[in-house]
Amino acid sequence: MEDDPINSSDQEFEARPNPFTNVGSRVIEDLLDNAFEDRMESKKFSKQLNRNDGAPGTRRLRNRWEVYFLSFYSQTLQKKYNNLSSV
């Protein structure tokens, strides 16, 4: 049993190459090439986002929580609104 070549750790086999090594490489390359433009476009979009979209009940709740948060921010934390990065 000791000379069994199947169970021997002395046998070396080549690993098969992965056929999917480059999957998605074109898309990733495009993402990296356009990263700055995409970040600027995303930032511009988020700055222009209208927070009053949706059903009337949803808008009312969103605005109510914004008032709650701004009151907490200004009264409890004693911070000014201009210190907010985004609300």
N, C-alpha and C positions, 0 to 999 in steps of 0.2 A: 504493500500500500504506500510506502514512503516514496517510491520511485514513480508514482502516478503522475504523468505529465499534465493531466487535466487540472489537478489541484495544486500544481506547482506555481509559486509566485514568481518564478524565474521567467515565465513566459511574458513577453512584451507584445502588445498589439497596438497598431496605430489607431488613433481616434478618427472616427469618420468626420469629414468636414460638415459643418452645419449648413444646410442649403438655405437657411433663412437668416444668415448673418447680416445681410444688407436690407432686410425688410424695413420699409419706412424711411430709408436713408434720404430719399429725395424730399419727402415731406419735412423731415427734421432739418435738412439743409435749407429749405425755403423758410422755415420758422426762424432759424438763426440769421439768415440773410435779411429778413424783414423785421427783426425783433424791435429795433428802435421805432420804426414807423408804426408797428402794431401797438407798442406801448403808448405812443403819443395819441393815436386814434382812440385807444381805450380810455385814456385819461380825459380827452376832449369829450367823448361820449358820456362818461360818468359825471363830468362837471355840468353837462347840459341836460342831465336826466331829470325828468319831471316826476316828482314824488307824488303827484296827485292824480295818477292814472288808476283806473280800476273802478269797481262798483262804488256807489255812494257810501255804503256802509264801511267798506274797506278804507276809503279815503278818510272818512270821519275817524275811524279807529287809529289810522296812521297819524293823522294830525293830532289826535288826543295824546298819543304816546310821545309825539315830538314835543308838545307843550309840557307834559310831565317831565320829560328828560331835560329840557331846557330850564325848567324851574329848579330841578334838582341840581343841575350843573351850576346855575348862577347863585342859588340860595345856599344850598348845602355845601357844595365844593368851593363856593365863592370865586368862581372863574368867570372871565368875560367871554362873550360869544366869539369874539375874534380869535380866541385861542383854540377854537374847534377846527380840526382839519376837515371834518365832514360830519354832517348830522343827517 
